[in-house]
Amino acid sequence: MGQDELTHDEVVARSDMARFLQPSAFPAKKSAVVASARKDEAPGHVLAELERLPADVEFSNVAAVWEALGHRTEHRPVT
């Protein structure tokens, strides 16, 4: 596994979060992200993660949310 590749557990955690964040919810600030996840009945552990987001930042997509929470992201080479 390369240095920039996510572990299986990281991929599963990001996918689990993404299941409860609809693309149509973005761009959005923390309050709208959390509200979207609640509307889609996200489990407590996902909501707890989202509650850690900074309130004053607008997120463009799930990847931006994931990164704002301090998680690693993949960096694919541009070809």
C-alpha positions in Angstrom: 0.0 0.0 0.0 1.4 3.4 -1.0 1.8 6.2 1.5 -1.1 8.2 -0.1 -3.5 5.3 0.0 -6.1 5.1 2.7 -6.4 1.9 4.8 -9.5 -0.3 4.5 -10.8 1.1 7.8 -10.4 4.7 6.6 -12.2 3.9 3.3 -15.1 2.2 5.2 -15.4 5.1 7.7 -15.5 7.7 4.9 -18.0 5.7 3.0 -20.1 5.3 6.1 -20.2 9.1 6.6 -20.8 9.8 2.9 -24.0 7.5 3.0 -25.6 10.2 5.1 -24.5 13.3 3.3 -26.4 13.9 0.1 -24.5 15.7 -2.7 -27.4 18.1 -3.0 -26.7 19.3 0.5 -23.5 21.0 -0.7 -22.1 23.6 -0.5 -23.0 23.9 3.2 -21.8 25.0 6.6 -21.7 22.7 9.6 -25.3 23.3 10.6 -26.6 22.3 7.2 -24.2 19.3 7.0 -25.4 18.0 10.4 -29.1 18.7 9.6 -28.7 16.7 6.3 -27.2 13.8 8.2 -29.9 13.9 10.9 -32.6 14.0 8.1 -31.0 10.8 6.6 -31.0 9.2 10.1 -27.2 9.0 10.5 -26.0 7.0 13.4 -24.7 8.6 16.5 -21.0 8.0 15.7 -21.4 9.8 12.4 -23.3 12.8 14.0 -20.6 13.0 16.7 -17.9 13.3 14.0 -19.9 16.0 12.1 -20.4 18.0 15.3 -16.6 18.4 15.4 -16.7 20.5 12.2 -15.8 24.2 12.5 -19.0 26.3 12.3 -17.7 29.1 10.1 -16.4 27.1 7.1 -18.4 26.3 4.0 -17.8 22.7 2.7 -18.0 22.0 -1.0 -18.4 18.2 -0.7 -18.0 15.1 1.5 -14.2 15.1 0.8 -13.9 18.6 2.2 -15.9 17.5 5.3 -13.7 14.4 5.7 -10.5 16.5 5.4 -11.8 19.2 7.8 -12.2 16.4 10.4 -8.5 15.7 10.2 -8.7 12.5 8.2 -6.3 11.6 5.4 -7.3 11.8 1.8 -5.9 10.1 -1.3 -3.8 12.1 -3.7 -4.0 10.6 -7.1 -1.4 11.7 -9.7 -2.7 13.8 -12.5 -2.1 12.3 -15.9 
